[in-house]
């Protein structure tokens, strides 16, 4: 059987390909963990508030809305 081709960027295919809300949250968590633990990104990471939870939540919400 032929499967229909996936058209990323149409409807919510990109959102689903990213794993939905859970996948996007994991991506954002990993992004901030990496940024906070790698000396190469220290300067950028310090631009964020000490309590990073709000920044993590805002980015996850933005990506959910943008992709979904």
PDBQT receptor file of N, H, CA, C and O in Angstrom, charges set to zero:
ATOM      1  N   UNK A   1       0.839  -1.183   0.000  1.00  0.00    +0.000 N 
ATOM      2  CA  UNK A   1       0.000   0.000   0.000  1.00  0.00    +0.000 C 
ATOM      3  C   UNK A   1       0.876   1.235   0.000  1.00  0.00    +0.000 C 
ATOM      4  O   UNK A   1       1.954   1.262   0.595  1.00  0.00    +0.000 OA
ATOM      5  N   UNK A   2       0.400   2.224  -0.662  1.00  0.00    +0.000 N 
ATOM      6  H   UNK A   2      -0.475   2.202  -1.145  1.00  0.00    +0.000 HD
ATOM      7  CA  UNK A   2       1.104   3.498  -0.681  1.00  0.00    +0.000 C 
ATOM      8  C   UNK A   2       0.582   4.390   0.430  1.00  0.00    +0.000 C 
ATOM      9  O   UNK A   2      -0.623   4.603   0.563  1.00  0.00    +0.000 OA
ATOM     10  N   UNK A   3       1.508   4.907   1.226  1.00  0.00    +0.000 N 
ATOM     11  H   UNK A   3       2.487   4.734   1.119  1.00  0.00    +0.000 HD
ATOM     12  CA  UNK A   3       1.123   5.834   2.274  1.00  0.00    +0.000 C 
ATOM     13  C   UNK A   3       1.106   7.238   1.693  1.00  0.00    +0.000 C 
ATOM     14  O   UNK A   3       1.952   7.570   0.864  1.00  0.00    +0.000 OA
ATOM     15  N   UNK A   4       0.167   8.061   2.108  1.00  0.00    +0.000 N 
ATOM     16  H   UNK A   4      -0.521   7.792   2.782  1.00  0.00    +0.000 HD
ATOM     17  CA  UNK A   4       0.155   9.440   1.606  1.00  0.00    +0.000 C 
ATOM     18  C   UNK A   4       1.408  10.168   2.074  1.00  0.00    +0.000 C 
ATOM     19  O   UNK A   4       1.893   9.941   3.183  1.00  0.00    +0.000 OA
ATOM     20  N   UNK A   5       1.924  11.036   1.226  1.00  0.00    +0.000 N 
ATOM     21  H   UNK A   5       1.531  11.220   0.325  1.00  0.00    +0.000 HD
ATOM     22  CA  UNK A   5       3.128  11.775   1.606  1.00  0.00    +0.000 C 
ATOM     23  C   UNK A   5       2.785  12.804   2.676  1.00  0.00    +0.000 C 
ATOM     24  O   UNK A   5       1.704  13.394   2.672  1.00  0.00    +0.000 OA
ATOM     25  N   UNK A   6       3.716  13.002   3.578  1.00  0.00    +0.000 N 
ATOM     26  H   UNK A   6       4.594  12.523   3.582  1.00  0.00    +0.000 HD
ATOM     27  CA  UNK A   6       3.528  13.962   4.662  1.00  0.00    +0.000 C 
ATOM     28  C   UNK A   6       3.956  15.322   4.146  1.00  0.00    +0.000 C 
ATOM     29  O   UNK A   6       5.053  15.472   3.608  1.00  0.00    +0.000 OA
ATOM     30  N   UNK A   7       3.111  16.290   4.307  1.00  0.00    +0.000 N 
ATOM     31  H   UNK A   7       2.220  16.168   4.744  1.00  0.00    +0.000 HD
ATOM     32  CA  UNK A   7       3.391  17.658   3.872  1.00  0.00    +0.000 C 
ATOM     33  C   UNK A   7       3.653  18.520   5.102  1.00  0.00    +0.000 C 
ATOM     34  O   UNK A   7       2.736  19.108   5.674  1.00  0.00    +0.000 OA
ATOM     35  N   UNK A   8       4.933  18.583   5.500  1.00  0.00    +0.000 N 
ATOM     36  H   UNK A   8       5.678  18.105   5.035  1.00  0.00    +0.000 HD
ATOM     37  CA  UNK A   8       5.276  19.379   6.676  1.00  0.00    +0.000 C 
ATOM     38  C   UNK A   8       4.933  20.836   6.429  1.00  0.00    +0.000 C 
ATOM     39  O   UNK A   8       5.102  21.361   5.328  1.00  0.00    +0.000 OA
ATOM     40  N   UNK A   9       4.451  21.469   7.475  1.00  0.00    +0.000 N 
ATOM     41  H   UNK A   9       4.314  21.043   8.369  1.00  0.00    +0.000 HD
ATOM     42  CA  UNK A   9       4.050  22.860   7.382  1.00  0.00    +0.000 C 
ATOM     43  C   UNK A   9       2.581  23.024   7.046  1.00  0.00    +0.000 C 
ATOM     44  O   UNK A   9       2.066  24.142   7.069  1.00  0.00    +0.000 OA
ATOM     45  N   UNK A  10       1.900  21.944   6.737  1.00  0.00    +0.000 N 
ATOM     46  H   UNK A  10       2.318  21.035   6.718  1.00  0.00    +0.000 HD
ATOM     47  CA  UNK A  10       0.471  22.001   6.447  1.00  0.00    +0.000 C 
ATOM     48  C   UNK A  10      -0.292  21.406   7.619  1.00  0.00    +0.000 C 
ATOM     49  O   UNK A  10       0.066  20.356   8.155  1.00  0.00    +0.000 OA
ATOM     50  N   UNK A  11      -1.350  22.104   8.000  1.00  0.00    +0.000 N 
ATOM     51  H   UNK A  11      -1.640  22.957   7.565  1.00  0.00    +0.000 HD
ATOM     52  CA  UNK A  11      -2.168  21.696   9.139  1.00  0.00    +0.000 C 
ATOM     53  C   UNK A  11      -1.258  21.521  10.359  1.00  0.00    +0.000 C 
ATOM     54  O   UNK A  11      -0.483  22.422  10.676  1.00  0.00    +0.000 OA
ATOM     55  N   UNK A  12      -1.338  20.386  11.043  1.00  0.00    +0.000 N 
ATOM     56  H   UNK A  12      -1.968  19.653  10.786  1.00  0.00    +0.000 HD
ATOM     57  CA  UNK A  12      -0.517  20.192  12.249  1.00  0.00    +0.000 C 
ATOM     58  C   UNK A  12       0.513  19.079  12.071  1.00  0.00    +0.000 C 
ATOM     59  O   UNK A  12       0.918  18.455  13.052  1.00  0.00    +0.000 OA
ATOM     60  N   UNK A  13       0.944  18.820  10.830  1.00  0.00    +0.000 N 
ATOM     61  H   UNK A  13       0.615  19.327  10.033  1.00  0.00    +0.000 HD
ATOM     62  CA  UNK A  13       1.896  17.738  10.601  1.00  0.00    +0.000 C 
ATOM     63  C   UNK A  13       3.235  17.995  11.286  1.00  0.00    +0.000 C 
ATOM     64  O   UNK A  13       3.840  17.059  11.809  1.00  0.00    +0.000 OA
ATOM     65  N   UNK A  14       3.708  19.226  11.295  1.00  0.00    +0.000 N 
ATOM     66  H   UNK A  14       3.216  19.986  10.870  1.00  0.00    +0.000 HD
ATOM     67  CA  UNK A  14       4.983  19.533  11.957  1.00  0.00    +0.000 C 
ATOM     68  C   UNK A  14       4.859  19.369  13.467  1.00  0.00    +0.000 C 
ATOM     69  O   UNK A  14       5.782  18.884  14.123  1.00  0.00    +0.000 OA
ATOM     70  N   UNK A  15       3.729  19.769  14.010  1.00  0.00    +0.000 N 
ATOM     71  H   UNK A  15       2.979  20.163  13.478  1.00  0.00    +0.000 HD
ATOM     72  CA  UNK A  15       3.458  19.619  15.443  1.00  0.00    +0.000 C 
ATOM     73  C   UNK A  15       3.474  18.140  15.815  1.00  0.00    +0.000 C 
ATOM     74  O   UNK A  15       4.095  17.754  16.805  1.00  0.00    +0.000 OA
ATOM     75  N   UNK A  16       2.799  17.317  15.030  1.00  0.00    +0.000 N 
ATOM     76  H   UNK A  16       2.294  17.631  14.226  1.00  0.00    +0.000 HD
ATOM     77  CA  UNK A  16       2.758  15.883  15.314  1.00  0.00    +0.000 C 
ATOM     78  C   UNK A  16       4.128  15.248  15.120  1.00  0.00    +0.000 C 
ATOM     79  O   UNK A  16       4.505  14.364  15.889  1.00  0.00    +0.000 OA
ATOM     80  N   UNK A  17       4.882  15.676  14.112  1.00  0.00    +0.000 N 
ATOM     81  H   UNK A  17       4.575  16.394  13.487  1.00  0.00    +0.000 HD
ATOM     82  CA  UNK A  17       6.221  15.128  13.869  1.00  0.00    +0.000 C 
ATOM     83  C   UNK A  17       7.167  15.449  15.027  1.00  0.00    +0.000 C 
ATOM     84  O   UNK A  17       8.095  14.691  15.309  1.00  0.00    +0.000 OA
ATOM     85  N   UNK A  18       6.924  16.581  15.692  1.00  0.00    +0.000 N 
ATOM     86  H   UNK A  18       6.171  17.197  15.463  1.00  0.00    +0.000 HD
ATOM     87  CA  UNK A  18       7.751  16.966  16.844  1.00  0.00    +0.000 C 
ATOM     88  C   UNK A  18       7.348  16.222  18.111  1.00  0.00    +0.000 C 
ATOM     89  O   UNK A  18       7.993  16.377  19.148  1.00  0.00    +0.000 OA
ATOM     90  N   UNK A  19       6.303  15.425  18.042  1.00  0.00    +0.000 N 
ATOM     91  H   UNK A  19       5.779  15.299  17.199  1.00  0.00    +0.000 HD
ATOM     92  CA  UNK A  19       5.870  14.652  19.209  1.00  0.00    +0.000 C 
ATOM     93  C   UNK A  19       4.751  15.304  19.991  1.00  0.00    +0.000 C 
ATOM     94  O   UNK A  19       4.485  14.924  21.132  1.00  0.00    +0.000 OA
ATOM     95  N   UNK A  20       4.091  16.286  19.388  1.00  0.00    +0.000 N 
ATOM     96  H   UNK A  20       4.308  16.595  18.462  1.00  0.00    +0.000 HD
ATOM     97  CA  UNK A  20       3.003  16.966  20.086  1.00  0.00    +0.000 C 
ATOM     98  C   UNK A  20       3.523  17.763  21.274  1.00  0.00    +0.000 C 
ATOM     99  O   UNK A  20       4.704  18.103  21.338  1.00  0.00    +0.000 OA
ATOM    100  N   UNK A  21       2.634  18.055  22.207  1.00  0.00    +0.000 N 
ATOM    101  H   UNK A  21       1.675  17.779  22.155  1.00  0.00    +0.000 HD
ATOM    102  CA  UNK A  21       3.024  18.859  23.372  1.00  0.00    +0.000 C 
ATOM    103  C   UNK A  21       4.144  18.207  24.180  1.00  0.00    +0.000 C 
ATOM    104  O   UNK A  21       5.065  18.892  24.625  1.00  0.00    +0.000 OA
ATOM    105  N   UNK A  22       4.074  16.899  24.370  1.00  0.00    +0.000 N 
ATOM    106  H   UNK A  22       3.326  16.342  24.009  1.00  0.00    +0.000 HD
ATOM    107  CA  UNK A  22       5.109  16.202  25.151  1.00  0.00    +0.000 C 
ATOM    108  C   UNK A  22       6.465  16.263  24.456  1.00  0.00    +0.000 C 
ATOM    109  O   UNK A  22       7.483  16.504  25.105  1.00  0.00    +0.000 OA
ATOM    110  N   UNK A  23       6.484  16.051  23.168  1.00  0.00    +0.000 N 
ATOM    111  H   UNK A  23       5.657  15.856  22.642  1.00  0.00    +0.000 HD
ATOM    112  CA  UNK A  23       7.736  16.093  22.422  1.00  0.00    +0.000 C 
ATOM    113  C   UNK A  23       8.359  17.477  22.423  1.00  0.00    +0.000 C 
ATOM    114  O   UNK A  23       9.576  17.619  22.549  1.00  0.00    +0.000 OA
ATOM    115  N   UNK A  24       7.530  18.488  22.283  1.00  0.00    +0.000 N 
ATOM    116  H   UNK A  24       6.542  18.373  22.180  1.00  0.00    +0.000 HD
ATOM    117  CA  UNK A  24       8.037  19.863  22.291  1.00  0.00    +0.000 C 
ATOM    118  C   UNK A  24       8.567  20.217  23.667  1.00  0.00    +0.000 C 
ATOM    119  O   UNK A  24       9.599  20.879  23.779  1.00  0.00    +0.000 OA
ATOM    120  N   UNK A  25       7.881  19.787  24.715  1.00  0.00    +0.000 N 
ATOM    121  H   UNK A  25       7.042  19.250  24.624  1.00  0.00    +0.000 HD
ATOM    122  CA  UNK A  25       8.353  20.057  26.075  1.00  0.00    +0.000 C 
ATOM    123  C   UNK A  25       9.712  19.383  26.310  1.00  0.00    +0.000 C 
ATOM    124  O   UNK A  25      10.602  19.978  26.918  1.00  0.00    +0.000 OA
ATOM    125  N   UNK A  26       9.870  18.157  25.833  1.00  0.00    +0.000 N 
ATOM    126  H   UNK A  26       9.148  17.674  25.339  1.00  0.00    +0.000 HD
ATOM    127  CA  UNK A  26      11.160  17.462  25.971  1.00  0.00    +0.000 C 
ATOM    128  C   UNK A  26      12.252  18.196  25.205  1.00  0.00    +0.000 C 
ATOM    129  O   UNK A  26      13.373  18.326  25.696  1.00  0.00    +0.000 OA
ATOM    130  N   UNK A  27      11.937  18.673  24.015  1.00  0.00    +0.000 N 
ATOM    131  H   UNK A  27      11.026  18.568  23.616  1.00  0.00    +0.000 HD
ATOM    132  CA  UNK A  27      12.902  19.430  23.211  1.00  0.00    +0.000 C 
ATOM    133  C   UNK A  27      13.353  20.691  23.947  1.00  0.00    +0.000 C 
ATOM    134  O   UNK A  27      14.548  20.978  24.027  1.00  0.00    +0.000 OA
ATOM    135  N   UNK A  28      12.396  21.432  24.477  1.00  0.00    +0.000 N 
ATOM    136  H   UNK A  28      11.426  21.198  24.412  1.00  0.00    +0.000 HD
ATOM    137  CA  UNK A  28      12.713  22.676  25.187  1.00  0.00    +0.000 C 
ATOM    138  C   UNK A  28      13.502  22.385  26.466  1.00  0.00    +0.000 C 
ATOM    139  O   UNK A  28      14.458  23.096  26.778  1.00  0.00    +0.000 OA
ATOM    140  N   UNK A  29      13.111  21.352  27.203  1.00  0.00    +0.000 N 
ATOM    141  H   UNK A  29      12.335  20.774  26.951  1.00  0.00    +0.000 HD
ATOM    142  CA  UNK A  29      13.857  20.988  28.411  1.00  0.00    +0.000 C 
ATOM    143  C   UNK A  29      15.305  20.647  28.079  1.00  0.00    +0.000 C 
ATOM    144  O   UNK A  29      16.226  21.079  28.773  1.00  0.00    +0.000 OA
ATOM    145  N   UNK A  30      15.500  19.878  27.023  1.00  0.00    +0.000 N 
ATOM    146  H   UNK A  30      14.752  19.527  26.460  1.00  0.00    +0.000 HD
ATOM    147  CA  UNK A  30      16.867  19.508  26.617  1.00  0.00    +0.000 C 
ATOM    148  C   UNK A  30      17.652  20.722  26.137  1.00  0.00    +0.000 C 
ATOM    149  O   UNK A  30      18.843  20.854  26.419  1.00  0.00    +0.000 OA
ATOM    150  N   UNK A  31      16.979  21.603  25.412  1.00  0.00    +0.000 N 
ATOM    151  H   UNK A  31      16.012  21.497  25.183  1.00  0.00    +0.000 HD
ATOM    152  CA  UNK A  31      17.622  22.822  24.917  1.00  0.00    +0.000 C 
ATOM    153  C   UNK A  31      18.177  23.651  26.075  1.00  0.00    +0.000 C 
ATOM    154  O   UNK A  31      19.343  24.047  26.060  1.00  0.00    +0.000 OA
ATOM    155  N   UNK A  32      17.332  23.911  27.078  1.00  0.00    +0.000 N 
ATOM    156  H   UNK A  32      16.386  23.590  27.090  1.00  0.00    +0.000 HD
ATOM    157  CA  UNK A  32      17.786  24.725  28.204  1.00  0.00    +0.000 C 
ATOM    158  C   UNK A  32      18.809  23.991  29.064  1.00  0.00    +0.000 C 
ATOM    159  O   UNK A  32      19.725  24.615  29.600  1.00  0.00    +0.000 OA
ATOM    160  N   UNK A  33      18.666  22.694  29.201  1.00  0.00    +0.000 N 
ATOM    161  H   UNK A  33      17.922  22.187  28.766  1.00  0.00    +0.000 HD
ATOM    162  CA  UNK A  33      19.666  21.925  29.958  1.00  0.00    +0.000 C 
ATOM    163  C   UNK A  33      21.027  22.016  29.275  1.00  0.00    +0.000 C 
ATOM    164  O   UNK A  33      22.052  22.187  29.934  1.00  0.00    +0.000 OA
ATOM    165  N   UNK A  34      21.025  21.901  27.971  1.00  0.00    +0.000 N 
ATOM    166  H   UNK A  34      20.192  21.762  27.436  1.00  0.00    +0.000 HD
ATOM    167  CA  UNK A  34      22.286  21.982  27.225  1.00  0.00    +0.000 C 
ATOM    168  C   UNK A  34      22.860  23.387  27.304  1.00  0.00    +0.000 C 
ATOM    169  O   UNK A  34      24.059  23.563  27.517  1.00  0.00    +0.000 OA
ATOM    170  N   UNK A  35      22.006  24.382  27.134  1.00  0.00    +0.000 N 
ATOM    171  H   UNK A  35      21.031  24.240  26.961  1.00  0.00    +0.000 HD
ATOM    172  CA  UNK A  35      22.479  25.758  27.171  1.00  0.00    +0.000 C 
ATOM    173  C   UNK A  35      23.049  26.092  28.553  1.00  0.00    +0.000 C 
ATOM    174  O   UNK A  35      24.010  26.854  28.660  1.00  0.00    +0.000 OA
ATOM    175  N   UNK A  36      22.466  25.529  29.600  1.00  0.00    +0.000 N 
ATOM    176  H   UNK A  36      21.685  24.910  29.513  1.00  0.00    +0.000 HD
ATOM    177  CA  UNK A  36      22.933  25.817  30.949  1.00  0.00    +0.000 C 
ATOM    178  C   UNK A  36      24.149  25.031  31.375  1.00  0.00    +0.000 C 
ATOM    179  O   UNK A  36      24.776  25.367  32.380  1.00  0.00    +0.000 OA
ATOM    180  N   UNK A  37      24.502  23.989  30.636  1.00  0.00    +0.000 N 
ATOM    181  H   UNK A  37      23.993  23.717  29.819  1.00  0.00    +0.000 HD
ATOM    182  CA  UNK A  37      25.630  23.150  31.047  1.00  0.00    +0.000 C 
ATOM    183  C   UNK A  37      26.844  23.251  30.130  1.00  0.00    +0.000 C 
ATOM    184  O   UNK A  37      27.888  22.668  30.421  1.00  0.00    +0.000 OA
ATOM    185  N   UNK A  38      26.723  23.964  29.056  1.00  0.00    +0.000 N 
ATOM    186  H   UNK A  38      25.874  24.438  28.819  1.00  0.00    +0.000 HD
ATOM    187  CA  UNK A  38      27.816  24.056  28.079  1.00  0.00    +0.000 C 
ATOM    188  C   UNK A  38      28.427  25.451  28.141  1.00  0.00    +0.000 C 
ATOM    189  O   UNK A  38      27.736  26.445  27.915  1.00  0.00    +0.000 OA
ATOM    190  N   UNK A  39      29.688  25.526  28.440  1.00  0.00    +0.000 N 
ATOM    191  H   UNK A  39      30.249  24.720  28.625  1.00  0.00    +0.000 HD
ATOM    192  CA  UNK A  39      30.392  26.813  28.585  1.00  0.00    +0.000 C 
ATOM    193  C   UNK A  39      30.258  27.687  27.343  1.00  0.00    +0.000 C 
ATOM    194  O   UNK A  39      30.296  28.913  27.448  1.00  0.00    +0.000 OA
ATOM    195  N   UNK A  40      30.104  27.082  26.179  1.00  0.00    +0.000 N 
ATOM    196  H   UNK A  40      30.073  26.086  26.093  1.00  0.00    +0.000 HD
ATOM    197  CA  UNK A  40      29.989  27.866  24.940  1.00  0.00    +0.000 C 
ATOM    198  C   UNK A  40      28.735  28.728  24.925  1.00  0.00    +0.000 C 
ATOM    199  O   UNK A  40      28.693  29.744  24.230  1.00  0.00    +0.000 OA
ATOM    200  N   UNK A  41      27.718  28.340  25.678  1.00  0.00    +0.000 N 
ATOM    201  H   UNK A  41      27.753  27.515  26.243  1.00  0.00    +0.000 HD
ATOM    202  CA  UNK A  41      26.453  29.056  25.667  1.00  0.00    +0.000 C 
ATOM    203  C   UNK A  41      26.215  29.854  26.947  1.00  0.00    +0.000 C 
ATOM    204  O   UNK A  41      25.132  30.403  27.151  1.00  0.00    +0.000 OA
ATOM    205  N   UNK A  42      27.222  29.914  27.800  1.00  0.00    +0.000 N 
ATOM    206  H   UNK A  42      28.102  29.468  27.634  1.00  0.00    +0.000 HD
ATOM    207  CA  UNK A  42      27.085  30.555  29.110  1.00  0.00    +0.000 C 
ATOM    208  C   UNK A  42      26.626  32.005  28.999  1.00  0.00    +0.000 C 
ATOM    209  O   UNK A  42      25.763  32.440  29.761  1.00  0.00    +0.000 OA
ATOM    210  N   UNK A  43      27.185  32.743  28.074  1.00  0.00    +0.000 N 
ATOM    211  H   UNK A  43      27.886  32.389  27.455  1.00  0.00    +0.000 HD
ATOM    212  CA  UNK A  43      26.842  34.161  27.921  1.00  0.00    +0.000 C 
ATOM    213  C   UNK A  43      25.357  34.342  27.581  1.00  0.00    +0.000 C 
ATOM    214  O   UNK A  43      24.691  35.212  28.142  1.00  0.00    +0.000 OA
ATOM    215  N   UNK A  44      24.855  33.534  26.680  1.00  0.00    +0.000 N 
ATOM    216  H   UNK A  44      25.396  32.827  26.225  1.00  0.00    +0.000 HD
ATOM    217  CA  UNK A  44      23.440  33.614  26.300  1.00  0.00    +0.000 C 
ATOM    218  C   UNK A  44      22.556  33.142  27.451  1.00  0.00    +0.000 C 
ATOM    219  O   UNK A  44      21.523  33.747  27.738  1.00  0.00    +0.000 OA
ATOM    220  N   UNK A  45      22.964  32.071  28.098  1.00  0.00    +0.000 N 
ATOM    221  H   UNK A  45      23.804  31.579  27.865  1.00  0.00    +0.000 HD
ATOM    222  CA  UNK A  45      22.167  31.522  29.194  1.00  0.00    +0.000 C 
ATOM    223  C   UNK A  45      22.010  32.528  30.331  1.00  0.00    +0.000 C 
ATOM    224  O   UNK A  45      20.954  32.603  30.959  1.00  0.00    +0.000 OA
ATOM    225  N   UNK A  46      23.052  33.294  30.590  1.00  0.00    +0.000 N 
ATOM    226  H   UNK A  46      23.910  33.233  30.080  1.00  0.00    +0.000 HD
ATOM    227  CA  UNK A  46      22.995  34.285  31.682  1.00  0.00    +0.000 C 
ATOM    228  C   UNK A  46      22.031  35.424  31.388  1.00  0.00    +0.000 C 
ATOM    229  O   UNK A  46      21.680  36.177  32.297  1.00  0.00    +0.000 OA
ATOM    230  N   UNK A  47      21.597  35.568  30.147  1.00  0.00    +0.000 N 
ATOM    231  H   UNK A  47      21.882  34.957  29.409  1.00  0.00    +0.000 HD
ATOM    232  CA  UNK A  47      20.607  36.594  29.808  1.00  0.00    +0.000 C 
ATOM    233  C   UNK A  47      19.222  36.239  30.352  1.00  0.00    +0.000 C 
ATOM    234  O   UNK A  47      18.344  37.096  30.446  1.00  0.00    +0.000 OA
ATOM    235  N   UNK A  48      19.040  34.975  30.704  1.00  0.00    +0.000 N 
ATOM    236  H   UNK A  48      19.753  34.278  30.628  1.00  0.00    +0.000 HD
ATOM    237  CA  UNK A  48      17.766  34.501  31.245  1.00  0.00    +0.000 C 
ATOM    238  C   UNK A  48      17.730  34.699  32.758  1.00  0.00    +0.000 C 
ATOM    239  O   UNK A  48      18.779  34.789  33.396  1.00  0.00    +0.000 OA
ATOM    240  N   UNK A  49      16.534  34.767  33.335  1.00  0.00    +0.000 N 
ATOM    241  H   UNK A  49      15.681  34.694  32.818  1.00  0.00    +0.000 HD
ATOM    242  CA  UNK A  49      16.444  34.877  34.799  1.00  0.00    +0.000 C 
ATOM    243  C   UNK A  49      17.010  33.631  35.475  1.00  0.00    +0.000 C 
ATOM    244  O   UNK A  49      17.058  32.555  34.879  1.00  0.00    +0.000 OA
ATOM    245  N   UNK A  50      17.433  33.789  36.712  1.00  0.00    +0.000 N 
ATOM    246  H   UNK A  50      17.395  34.663  37.197  1.00  0.00    +0.000 HD
ATOM    247  CA  UNK A  50      18.010  32.665  37.462  1.00  0.00    +0.000 C 
ATOM    248  C   UNK A  50      17.027  31.500  37.563  1.00  0.00    +0.000 C 
ATOM    249  O   UNK A  50      17.421  30.341  37.434  1.00  0.00    +0.000 OA
ATOM    250  N   UNK A  51      15.750  31.803  37.794  1.00  0.00    +0.000 N 
ATOM    251  H   UNK A  51      15.430  32.745  37.899  1.00  0.00    +0.000 HD
ATOM    252  CA  UNK A  51      14.707  30.770  37.808  1.00  0.00    +0.000 C 
ATOM    253  C   UNK A  51      14.250  30.581  36.359  1.00  0.00    +0.000 C 
ATOM    254  O   UNK A  51      13.459  31.372  35.844  1.00  0.00    +0.000 OA
ATOM    255  N   UNK A  52      14.741  29.549  35.719  1.00  0.00    +0.000 N 
ATOM    256  H   UNK A  52      15.383  28.907  36.137  1.00  0.00    +0.000 HD
ATOM    257  CA  UNK A  52      14.557  29.346  34.292  1.00  0.00    +0.000 C 
ATOM    258  C   UNK A  52      13.177  28.801  33.916  1.00  0.00    +0.000 C 
ATOM    259  O   UNK A  52      12.831  28.768  32.735  1.00  0.00    +0.000 OA
ATOM    260  N   UNK A  53      12.394  28.380  34.895  1.00  0.00    +0.000 N 
ATOM    261  H   UNK A  53      12.675  28.408  35.854  1.00  0.00    +0.000 HD
ATOM    262  CA  UNK A  53      11.097  27.736  34.630  1.00  0.00    +0.000 C 
ATOM    263  C   UNK A  53      10.175  28.565  33.735  1.00  0.00    +0.000 C 
ATOM    264  O   UNK A  53       9.535  28.026  32.833  1.00  0.00    +0.000 OA
ATOM    265  N   UNK A  54      10.107  29.866  33.983  1.00  0.00    +0.000 N 
ATOM    266  H   UNK A  54      10.627  30.304  34.716  1.00  0.00    +0.000 HD
ATOM    267  CA  UNK A  54       9.225  30.718  33.186  1.00  0.00    +0.000 C 
ATOM    268  C   UNK A  54       9.686  30.779  31.734  1.00  0.00    +0.000 C 
ATOM    269  O   UNK A  54       8.865  30.738  30.818  1.00  0.00    +0.000 OA
ATOM    270  N   UNK A  55      10.981  30.875  31.527  1.00  0.00    +0.000 N 
ATOM    271  H   UNK A  55      11.648  30.908  32.271  1.00  0.00    +0.000 HD
ATOM    272  CA  UNK A  55      11.511  30.910  30.161  1.00  0.00    +0.000 C 
ATOM    273  C   UNK A  55      11.231  29.599  29.433  1.00  0.00    +0.000 C 
ATOM    274  O   UNK A  55      10.866  29.602  28.257  1.00  0.00    +0.000 OA
ATOM    275  N   UNK A  56      11.400  28.488  30.127  1.00  0.00    +0.000 N 
ATOM    276  H   UNK A  56      11.697  28.485  31.082  1.00  0.00    +0.000 HD
ATOM    277  CA  UNK A  56      11.121  27.167  29.546  1.00  0.00    +0.000 C 
ATOM    278  C   UNK A  56       9.655  27.081  29.151  1.00  0.00    +0.000 C 
ATOM    279  O   UNK A  56       9.327  26.644  28.048  1.00  0.00    +0.000 OA
ATOM    280  N   UNK A  57       8.786  27.493  30.042  1.00  0.00    +0.000 N 
ATOM    281  H   UNK A  57       9.053  27.848  30.938  1.00  0.00    +0.000 HD
ATOM    282  CA  UNK A  57       7.350  27.432  29.773  1.00  0.00    +0.000 C 
ATOM    283  C   UNK A  57       6.964  28.325  28.596  1.00  0.00    +0.000 C 
ATOM    284  O   UNK A  57       6.171  27.916  27.748  1.00  0.00    +0.000 OA
ATOM    285  N   UNK A  58       7.509  29.530  28.534  1.00  0.00    +0.000 N 
ATOM    286  H   UNK A  58       8.154  29.862  29.223  1.00  0.00    +0.000 HD
ATOM    287  CA  UNK A  58       7.186  30.451  27.447  1.00  0.00    +0.000 C 
ATOM    288  C   UNK A  58       7.624  29.900  26.093  1.00  0.00    +0.000 C 
ATOM    289  O   UNK A  58       6.880  29.985  25.117  1.00  0.00    +0.000 OA
ATOM    290  N   UNK A  59       8.826  29.336  26.032  1.00  0.00    +0.000 N 
ATOM    291  H   UNK A  59       9.431  29.266  26.826  1.00  0.00    +0.000 HD
ATOM    292  CA  UNK A  59       9.297  28.785  24.759  1.00  0.00    +0.000 C 
ATOM    293  C   UNK A  59       8.460  27.576  24.349  1.00  0.00    +0.000 C 
ATOM    294  O   UNK A  59       8.114  27.434  23.176  1.00  0.00    +0.000 OA
ATOM    295  N   UNK A  60       8.134  26.714  25.293  1.00  0.00    +0.000 N 
ATOM    296  H   UNK A  60       8.414  26.829  26.246  1.00  0.00    +0.000 HD
ATOM    297  CA  UNK A  60       7.309  25.543  24.982  1.00  0.00    +0.000 C 
ATOM    298  C   UNK A  60       5.936  25.977  24.479  1.00  0.00    +0.000 C 
ATOM    299  O   UNK A  60       5.432  25.419  23.504  1.00  0.00    +0.000 OA
ATOM    300  N   UNK A  61       5.330  26.957  25.127  1.00  0.00    +0.000 N 
ATOM    301  H   UNK A  61       5.739  27.410  25.919  1.00  0.00    +0.000 HD
ATOM    302  CA  UNK A  61       4.021  27.443  24.690  1.00  0.00    +0.000 C 
ATOM    303  C   UNK A  61       4.099  28.070  23.303  1.00  0.00    +0.000 C 
ATOM    304  O   UNK A  61       3.226  27.851  22.462  1.00  0.00    +0.000 OA
ATOM    305  N   UNK A  62       5.148  28.851  23.072  1.00  0.00    +0.000 N 
ATOM    306  H   UNK A  62       5.856  29.029  23.755  1.00  0.00    +0.000 HD
ATOM    307  CA  UNK A  62       5.319  29.477  21.759  1.00  0.00    +0.000 C 
ATOM    308  C   UNK A  62       5.433  28.418  20.669  1.00  0.00    +0.000 C 
ATOM    309  O   UNK A  62       4.743  28.500  19.653  1.00  0.00    +0.000 OA
ATOM    310  N   UNK A  63       6.295  27.425  20.869  1.00  0.00    +0.000 N 
ATOM    311  H   UNK A  63       6.856  27.358  21.694  1.00  0.00    +0.000 HD
ATOM    312  CA  UNK A  63       6.486  26.400  19.854  1.00  0.00    +0.000 C 
ATOM    313  C   UNK A  63       5.219  25.562  19.647  1.00  0.00    +0.000 C 
ATOM    314  O   UNK A  63       4.912  25.175  18.520  1.00  0.00    +0.000 OA
ATOM    315  N   UNK A  64       4.491  25.282  20.716  1.00  0.00    +0.000 N 
ATOM    316  H   UNK A  64       4.740  25.596  21.632  1.00  0.00    +0.000 HD
ATOM    317  CA  UNK A  64       3.225  24.564  20.582  1.00  0.00    +0.000 C 
ATOM    318  C   UNK A  64       2.251  25.348  19.726  1.00  0.00    +0.000 C 
ATOM    319  O   UNK A  64       1.600  24.780  18.849  1.00  0.00    +0.000 OA
ATOM    320  N   UNK A  65       2.143  26.638  19.967  1.00  0.00    +0.000 N 
ATOM    321  H   UNK A  65       2.672  27.099  20.680  1.00  0.00    +0.000 HD
ATOM    322  CA  UNK A  65       1.243  27.474  19.192  1.00  0.00    +0.000 C 
ATOM    323  C   UNK A  65       1.687  27.635  17.756  1.00  0.00    +0.000 C 
ATOM    324  O   UNK A  65       0.870  27.595  16.836  1.00  0.00    +0.000 OA
ATOM    325  N   UNK A  66       2.975  27.817  17.566  1.00  0.00    +0.000 N 
ATOM    326  H   UNK A  66       3.638  27.850  18.313  1.00  0.00    +0.000 HD
ATOM    327  CA  UNK A  66       3.514  28.049  16.223  1.00  0.00    +0.000 C 
ATOM    328  C   UNK A  66       3.404  26.784  15.365  1.00  0.00    +0.000 C 
ATOM    329  O   UNK A  66       3.059  26.853  14.186  1.00  0.00    +0.000 OA
ATOM    330  N   UNK A  67       3.698  25.646  15.962  1.00  0.00    +0.000 N 
ATOM    331  H   UNK A  67       3.978  25.590  16.921  1.00  0.00    +0.000 HD
ATOM    332  CA  UNK A  67       3.643  24.387  15.200  1.00  0.00    +0.000 C 
ATOM    333  C   UNK A  67       2.237  23.791  15.146  1.00  0.00    +0.000 C 
ATOM    334  O   UNK A  67       1.879  23.114  14.182  1.00  0.00    +0.000 OA
ATOM    335  N   UNK A  68       1.446  24.045  16.185  1.00  0.00    +0.000 N 
ATOM    336  H   UNK A  68       1.737  24.595  16.968  1.00  0.00    +0.000 HD
ATOM    337  CA  UNK A  68       0.156  23.396  16.282  1.00  0.00    +0.000 C 
ATOM    338  C   UNK A  68      -0.941  24.250  15.750  1.00  0.00    +0.000 C 
ATOM    339  O   UNK A  68      -2.102  23.840  15.761  1.00  0.00    +0.000 OA
TER     340      UNK A  68
